[in-house]
């Protein structure tokens, strides 16, 4: 893994409940970071081996085989996106919150020193692992800031947190407050999605979603940006207030 001094000062951390979540929901952001020469790290709390690997179970694979499969798929996807990746193998369905797991995430924050954090929204009635991951990511961010918290490394600053779009946004209190233009790197994101053979049914869904969010981006950007007719985008929500000297 790269260290904070290896490249530029900007650093992106994605905290993903399962091995595929970061690709569908934040692959564009990761590819954009790589295109700018910025560091990024994906932290997968689980492999999604029980709840998000139905194709492998139906093929008769065993638990250890499925974990290895999902690790290999996610690692290839992260490589395509230009990101480092780590796995905590905390289990899924359910992903259990614990002080020990939060502490492990704190240590990743301290080591990676991210300037931006992406994770799940804190509500998802369809998948309790997602808000569990978000709650732990947020708690760990606060603890990593505390100078007295017993973990290696310097205290974390105050990186902004963005929630990426869930699979059922209307049911998760998700509002697309931030639309990220990923047109130039969507081909990279699609190649990363195609690394996830265990969830092939998601490839076209998230391609279509990027088109819809791109239409919204173009509408909200106004007529003067010279955007092409076909724009691809990802949607995010911001948790903490934006600090700025100019409203725009």
Secondary structure in CASP SS format (residue, H / E / C, confidence):
PFRMAT SS
TARGET T0000
AUTHOR 0000-0000-0000
METHOD secondary structure of the structure
MODEL  1
X C 1.00
X C 1.00
X C 1.00
X C 1.00
X C 1.00
X C 1.00
X C 1.00
X C 1.00
X C 1.00
X C 1.00
X E 1.00
X E 1.00
X E 1.00
X E 1.00
X E 1.00
X E 1.00
X C 1.00
X C 1.00
X C 1.00
X C 1.00
X H 1.00
X H 1.00
X H 1.00
X H 1.00
X H 1.00
X H 1.00
X H 1.00
X H 1.00
X H 1.00
X H 1.00
X H 1.00
X H 1.00
X H 1.00
X H 1.00
X H 1.00
X C 1.00
X C 1.00
X C 1.00
X E 1.00
X E 1.00
X E 1.00
X E 1.00
X E 1.00
X E 1.00
X C 1.00
X C 1.00
X C 1.00
X C 1.00
X C 1.00
X C 1.00
X C 1.00
X C 1.00
X C 1.00
X H 1.00
X H 1.00
X H 1.00
X H 1.00
X H 1.00
X C 1.00
X C 1.00
X C 1.00
X C 1.00
X H 1.00
X H 1.00
X H 1.00
X H 1.00
X H 1.00
X H 1.00
X H 1.00
X H 1.00
X H 1.00
X H 1.00
X H 1.00
X H 1.00
X H 1.00
X H 1.00
X H 1.00
X H 1.00
X H 1.00
X H 1.00
X H 1.00
X C 1.00
X C 1.00
X E 1.00
X E 1.00
X E 1.00
X E 1.00
X C 1.00
X C 1.00
X C 1.00
X C 1.00
X C 1.00
X C 1.00
X C 1.00
X C 1.00
X C 1.00
X C 1.00
X C 1.00
X H 1.00
X H 1.00
X H 1.00
X H 1.00
X H 1.00
X H 1.00
X H 1.00
X H 1.00
X H 1.00
X H 1.00
X H 1.00
X H 1.00
X H 1.00
X H 1.00
X C 1.00
X C 1.00
X C 1.00
X E 1.00
X E 1.00
X E 1.00
X E 1.00
X C 1.00
X C 1.00
X C 1.00
X C 1.00
X C 1.00
X C 1.00
X C 1.00
X C 1.00
X H 1.00
X H 1.00
X H 1.00
X H 1.00
X H 1.00
X H 1.00
X H 1.00
X H 1.00
X H 1.00
X H 1.00
X H 1.00
X H 1.00
X H 1.00
X H 1.00
X H 1.00
X H 1.00
X H 1.00
X H 1.00
X C 1.00
X C 1.00
X C 1.00
X C 1.00
X C 1.00
X C 1.00
X C 1.00
X C 1.00
X C 1.00
X C 1.00
X C 1.00
X C 1.00
X C 1.00
X C 1.00
X E 1.00
X E 1.00
X E 1.00
X E 1.00
X E 1.00
X C 1.00
X C 1.00
X C 1.00
X C 1.00
X H 1.00
X H 1.00
X H 1.00
X C 1.00
X C 1.00
X C 1.00
X C 1.00
X C 1.00
X C 1.00
X E 1.00
X E 1.00
X E 1.00
X E 1.00
X C 1.00
X H 1.00
X H 1.00
X H 1.00
X H 1.00
X H 1.00
X H 1.00
X H 1.00
X H 1.00
X H 1.00
X H 1.00
X H 1.00
X C 1.00
X C 1.00
X C 1.00
X H 1.00
X H 1.00
X H 1.00
X H 1.00
X H 1.00
X H 1.00
X H 1.00
X H 1.00
X H 1.00
X H 1.00
X H 1.00
X H 1.00
X H 1.00
X H 1.00
X H 1.00
X H 1.00
X H 1.00
X H 1.00
X H 1.00
X H 1.00
X H 1.00
X H 1.00
X H 1.00
X H 1.00
X H 1.00
X C 1.00
X C 1.00
X C 1.00
X C 1.00
X C 1.00
X C 1.00
X C 1.00
X C 1.00
X C 1.00
X C 1.00
X C 1.00
X E 1.00
X E 1.00
X E 1.00
X E 1.00
X E 1.00
X E 1.00
X C 1.00
X C 1.00
X C 1.00
X C 1.00
X C 1.00
X C 1.00
X C 1.00
X C 1.00
X C 1.00
X C 1.00
END
